[in-house]
Amino acid sequence: MACKDCLNRREFLARSALVAAALVVADGCGDGQIGPPGITGVSGDPLLPLGGPITVDLANFPALATVGTIVDVGSERAVIRTGASTFTGLSRICSHQHCEIDIRVDHFECPCHGSQFAADGSVIRGPNVQSPPIGPLRILAVTYDQAANTLTVE
């Protein structure tokens, strides 16, 4: 039975091979993510850590005794002591494609695309891939309980 719009076996295999090769090339050029990032944060905001506020006992984080030191307090959060009784909390979720960022001595760095953020969360360098500009890290509310020597980080 003849069909003027049908493919023969050879044409089908050739086109399938081209499609497979195009998918391999596309996967090699991207970061493995298809479509927009999933919503993961609180209230649907992908730049906020999951799970709501956490309480941090300062006795468990001796580096927070030093003003200006960036400290990973877990749960995608970092805290910096800014004064005798003041602290800044920052989300460790990159504003580019929502990867969890690493803490360096005096800044943050995204392992996914190389974005860098200052200790205050501002952008030092955007990703090393072509994409729209990225924003700063989210600042998280921090409440200091001096009597209990704890922080509550949103």
Secondary structure, DSSP 4 states (H G I P E B T S, - for coil): ---TTPPPHHHHHHHHHHHHHHHHHHHHHS-S--SSPPP-SGGG-TTS-TTS-EEEEGGG-GGGGSTT-EEEEETTEEEEE-SSS-EEEEE-B-TTT-PBPEE-SSEEE-TTT--EEETTS-EEE--SSS-----PPPEE-EEEETTTTEEEE-
